[in-house]
Amino acid sequence: QVQLVESGGGLVQPGGSLRLSCAASVSIASFASMGWYRQAPGKQRDLVALIDRTSSTNYANSVKGRFTISRDNAKNTIYLQMNSLKPEDTAVYYCNAYRNFPPSAYWGQGTQVTVSS
């Protein structure tokens, strides 16, 4: 049973920083990729950042240069360092893990990030 548990969300002022964590109940090396998605009220869930098992990364254009995704295989955890936060970054952030064989996707419960003065 795969469980993903996010933490680190909260309220921050514009220009501030937060670091999200996603701890997996299994070895993250078993996943082809892991990532962060976000969903604002009334909007679809969108990709924020991806990292694969080789630590290759991919980012949404809206967060490039501000957010950094990373992984710690020893702790079975991935992170999302968010800097220069903007009000439009406000959303529920979800951790995702994907396996190729069999094709399987897993989601965390989400953590709220609110950027407001």
N, C-alpha and C positions, 0 to 999 in steps of 0.2 A: 504494500500500500504506500503510494507516494504522497507525501504531505509537503506543502510549501507554506512557510510561515513568514509573512512580511512584517517588518517593524521599521520605525524611524520617521513615520509621517508626523505631521503637525502643522501648526500655524507659524508662518514666517513672514517677515516684511519683504516688500519688493527689494531686490538686490541681495537678499540673504542667501544662505546655503542650508541644505539638508542632505543627510546621507541615509538612503534606504538600504535595508538588508533583507535578504530572502534566504532563509535557512531550509535546506531540504532534509528529508528523513532518510534519504538514500544517497549513495555516492553520486555527486553531480557529474562525474566522469562518464556515467552511464547515459547521459543525455547528449544528443547531437548538438543541441543548442539550448540556451536559456536566454530569457529576455524580460524586459519591462514594457508593459503596455499601460495606457491610461485612458480613463473615460470620464469626461466632464458631463454634468447634468444635461440630458436631452441630446447627447451626441453619441456617436459610435465609439467603440473601443479601438484605439489606434496604437500602433507600434511606436515605442520611444527609443529603445536600444536593444540590440542583440549581441550575444557573445557565443562563439562556438567552442568546441572542446580544444581547439588550437589557440584560443584566445583572440581570434580574429573578431573584430567588432563592426557594427553597422548602426548608424544613428538616423533618426528622423531629421530632416533639414531644420526644423524649428528648434532643435536642441543642440545641434552641432556647435562645438566650441564652448558650451556651457555645462553639459552633462558628460559624465564618464562612467562607463560600465566596467566592472572588473569582477574577478572570481578568485576564490581561495579554495582550492580543491581539498586541502587538509581540513577545513572547517565545513565543507559542503555548503558553502554560502556564496551568493553573488551580491554585489553592491551596485548602487546607483548614486554617485556623487553628483549633486545638483547645485550648481553655483549660478549667481546672477539671476535668481528666480524672478519670474514675472507673474503678474496676476493671471495671465492666460495659461500658466502652468498648473493652475488649480484644477484638481481632478482626483479621482480615486486611482491609485497606482497598483497594478496587478503584476505579480511575478508569474512567469510562464516557463515551463520546461517541455522539451519535445524529444521524443525518441523516434528513430526511423523504423525499427523492427520490434514488434509491429508498430505501425504508425500510431502514436499516442501523444496527446497533449494534456498537460496538467496545469492547474491554476491555483494560486493562493487566494486568500479571502479578500485581499485588497487592503490598502492603507490610505487614509485621506491625507492629501497635501493641499493646504490652503495658503495662498499668497495674497496677503492683504495688509494694508496699513491701518 
